Amino acid sequence: MARSGDAAGMSEAPKVQRKKKKKSKENKTRTVHTNLLYDLSKGEENPNRHYANNKIKTTKYTVLSFLPKNLFEQFHRFANVYFVFIALLNFVPVVNAFQPELALAPVVFILSVTAIKDLWEDYRRHRSDKEINHMDCLVFSRAERRYLEKYWKEVRVGDFIRLRCNEILPADVLLLSSSDPDRLCHIETATLDGETNLKQRQVVRSFFDLDCDFDPLKYNSVIECEKPNNDLNRFRGYM
């Protein structure tokens, strides 16, 4: 009886492993539907609603978290901890070599200068984020049946965007149509990888032979693709 039980357990183990592998594979992908299929005014729930918005935020601090977080980062440096420890020893009457306030002055100065520098750099990141988030782009509207200007931070997963020449593109997009006769476009990724040479991208194969102009209202395909990651050279997905 014991042997048969062991054999049954061994035969079931691969099934459990296969299920785990399948589940982990599903968690690495996302399904994207067009937003035009769902009318929010009628209470229809958009399956893309759980995805993050397109607002860029590269800042490290907030008004409340700056002081504790910055001090925490600075005290991760051994030199700062050492000099603070030496300065605090001067508050002990037995071992003090000179005035405690005088011993703290250099340490406080170094911490203050570093904090001001970090604050200025974070403020510059905040200004850059705000500038990019408030740039205009053309997003197709279901109600107006045409492309309307919106901020890039208002773009949602599943929106249709019309890109113009030399436009900055702070989002991951899938090329469905192009005014180029060969259905091509050229992009520069200098802000991502430092390369200034133009890279060629082509329209999705299923839309390559489209004779008429692309109509977002007639699009009803579903995209199954990988989740956002740091791979700049390859994108995996299907329609």
C-alpha positions in Angstrom: 0.0 0.0 0.0 2.8 2.4 0.8 4.5 1.8 -2.5 1.4 2.3 -4.5 0.8 5.6 -2.6 4.4 6.7 -3.3 3.9 5.9 -7.0 0.7 7.9 -7.1 2.4 10.8 -5.5 5.2 10.7 -8.0 2.9 10.6 -10.9 0.9 13.6 -9.7 4.0 15.8 -9.0 4.7 16.6 -12.7 1.1 17.8 -13.1 1.5 20.2 -10.3 4.7 21.5 -11.7 3.2 22.0 -15.1 0.3 23.9 -13.7 2.7 26.2 -11.8 4.7 26.8 -15.0 1.6 27.6 -16.9 0.4 30.0 -14.2 3.7 31.8 -14.1 3.7 32.1 -17.8 0.2 33.7 -17.8 1.3 36.2 -15.1 4.1 37.4 -17.5 1.6 38.5 -20.2 -1.1 41.1 -20.5 -4.2 41.2 -22.6 -5.0 44.6 -24.2 -8.4 45.5 -25.7 -9.3 48.6 -27.6 -10.9 51.3 -25.4 -13.4 52.1 -28.1 -15.4 48.9 -27.6 -16.6 50.0 -24.1 -18.9 52.9 -23.3 -18.1 54.1 -19.8 -21.2 56.4 -19.8 -23.4 53.2 -20.0 -21.6 51.5 -17.2 -19.6 49.2 -19.3 -16.4 48.1 -17.5 -13.2 48.4 -19.5 -10.8 45.4 -18.9 -7.9 47.8 -19.3 -8.9 49.8 -16.2 -6.5 47.9 -14.0 -3.4 48.9 -16.0 -1.3 51.9 -14.8 -1.7 55.3 -16.5 1.0 56.9 -18.6 2.1 59.5 -16.1 5.9 59.7 -15.8 7.4 60.0 -12.3 11.2 59.8 -11.9 11.5 61.8 -8.7 12.9 60.1 -5.5 11.3 62.3 -2.8 8.1 64.0 -1.7 7.7 67.0 0.6 7.2 64.7 3.6 9.7 61.9 2.7 12.6 64.1 1.7 14.3 64.7 5.1 14.0 61.2 6.6 14.7 59.4 3.3 17.7 61.6 2.4 19.2 61.3 5.9 18.7 57.5 5.7 20.6 57.4 2.4 23.4 59.6 3.6 23.9 57.5 6.8 24.5 54.5 4.6 27.9 56.0 3.9 30.4 54.9 6.4 32.3 58.2 6.4 29.2 60.1 7.5 28.4 57.6 10.3 32.0 57.8 11.5 32.2 61.6 11.7 28.8 61.8 13.5 30.0 59.2 16.0 33.2 61.2 16.7 31.1 64.4 17.1 28.7 62.8 19.5 31.6 61.5 21.6 32.5 65.2 22.4 29.2 65.4 24.3 30.6 62.9 26.8 32.6 64.9 29.4 35.2 62.2 29.9 36.4 62.0 26.3 35.5 65.4 24.9 38.5 67.1 23.1 36.8 70.4 22.2 33.4 72.0 22.2 30.6 69.6 21.1 28.9 72.3 19.0 32.2 72.9 17.1 32.6 69.2 16.4 29.1 68.9 14.9 29.5 71.9 12.6 31.5 70.1 9.8 29.2 67.1 9.8 26.1 69.3 9.7 27.6 71.3 6.9 28.4 68.2 4.8 25.0 66.7 5.3 23.3 70.0 4.5 25.2 70.6 1.3 24.5 67.0 0.1 20.8 67.3 1.0 20.6 70.6 -1.0 22.3 69.0 -4.0 19.9 66.0 -3.9 16.9 68.3 -3.5 18.0 70.4 -6.6 18.5 67.3 -8.7 15.1 65.9 -7.7 13.5 69.2 -8.5 15.0 69.1 -12.0 13.6 65.6 -12.4 10.2 66.9 -11.3 10.3 69.7 -13.9 11.4 67.3 -16.6 8.5 64.9 -15.7 6.0 67.7 -15.7 7.2 69.0 -19.1 6.8 65.5 -20.7 3.5 64.7 -18.9 2.0 67.9 -20.2 3.0 67.5 -23.9 0.1 67.3 -26.3 -0.7 64.2 -28.4 -3.6 63.2 -30.6 -5.9 60.5 -29.1 -8.9 59.1 -30.9 -12.2 59.9 -29.2 -15.2 57.5 -29.5 -17.7 60.3 -28.8 -16.3 62.8 -31.3 -15.2 60.1 -33.8 -11.9 62.0 -34.4 -8.5 62.6 -32.9 -8.5 65.1 -30.0 -5.5 66.7 -28.2 -4.7 65.3 -24.8 -1.8 65.3 -22.5 0.5 62.3 -22.6 -0.2 61.6 -19.0 -3.9 61.1 -19.9 -3.1 58.4 -22.4 -4.5 55.0 -21.3 -3.7 51.4 -22.3 -5.9 50.6 -25.4 -6.0 54.2 -26.8 -5.3 55.0 -30.5 -2.7 57.7 -31.0 -1.8 59.6 -34.2 1.9 60.4 -34.2 3.4 63.3 -36.1 6.9 63.8 -37.5 9.6 64.5 -34.9 7.2 64.0 -32.1 8.5 62.7 -28.7 6.9 59.4 -27.8 6.9 58.7 -24.0 4.9 55.5 -24.3 5.1 52.0 -25.7 3.0 51.8 -28.9 2.2 49.2 -31.5 2.4 50.5 -35.1 -0.8 49.7 -36.9 -0.6 52.2 -39.8 1.8 54.5 -41.5 1.7 57.2 -44.2 4.9 55.9 -45.6 4.3 53.9 -48.9 6.4 51.0 -47.4 4.5 51.2 -44.2 7.6 52.2 -42.3 8.6 54.7 -39.6 11.9 55.6 -38.1 12.6 56.3 -34.4 15.4 57.6 -32.3 16.1 56.0 -28.9 18.8 58.3 -27.7 17.0 59.0 -24.4 16.7 55.3 -23.7 20.0 53.7 -24.8 22.1 56.7 -26.0 22.0 55.6 -29.7 21.4 58.5 -32.1 21.1 56.4 -35.3 17.5 56.0 -36.6 15.9 52.6 -36.1 13.4 51.3 -38.6 10.0 49.9 -37.5 7.3 48.4 -39.7 3.5 48.1 -39.5 2.1 44.9 -38.0 1.9 42.3 -40.7 -1.8 41.8 -40.6 -2.3 45.5 -41.4 0.5 45.8 -43.9 -1.7 45.3 -47.0 -4.5 47.6 -45.8 -5.5 49.7 -48.8 -7.8 52.2 -47.1 -7.0 54.5 -44.2 -6.9 52.9 -40.8 -10.2 53.3 -39.0 -10.0 52.8 -35.2 -13.7 52.2 -34.9 -13.4 49.0 -37.0 -10.5 47.6 -35.0 -11.7 44.7 -32.8 -8.5 42.6 -32.4 -7.1 41.6 -29.0 -3.4 41.9 -28.2 -1.7 39.4 -26.0 1.8 40.6 -25.2 4.5 40.6 -22.5 4.3 43.0 -19.6 6.4 46.2 -19.5 10.1 45.3 -19.0 13.6 46.8 -19.6 14.3 44.9 -22.9 14.7 47.6 -25.6 15.5 45.3 -28.5 12.7 42.8 -28.6 8.9 42.8 -28.1 6.9 39.6 -27.9 3.2 39.4 -28.5 0.4 38.4 -31.0 -3.0 39.6 -32.2 
